[in-house]
């Protein structure tokens, strides 16, 4: 494979990376805790869009509510990261880069 071909593939990969990063920013995930009693909607950019707390747990003590909210946020973060990793994972598929070749960027 010629160096020019490798560089062309690298440029295509960079363009794909930029598109994937933009798509990730706009995706939405929902994290849950307490068997769905607390839900947190979040973007791929880790911005919380909303929180839904089932009224049935509003009688719980403050510590329980805080723990459920933290768990739902952490679940949303994990889900956003998993979707982002899935979208980014396919970018290098099909690019034939010789073993040991170090990209200049």
Secondary structure, DSSP 8 states (H G I E B T S, - for coil): --HHHHHHHHHHHHHHHHHHHHHHHH-EEEEEETTTTEEEEEETT--EEEEEE-GGGTTS-HHHHHHHHHHHHHHHHHHHHHHHHHHHHGGGTT----TT-----
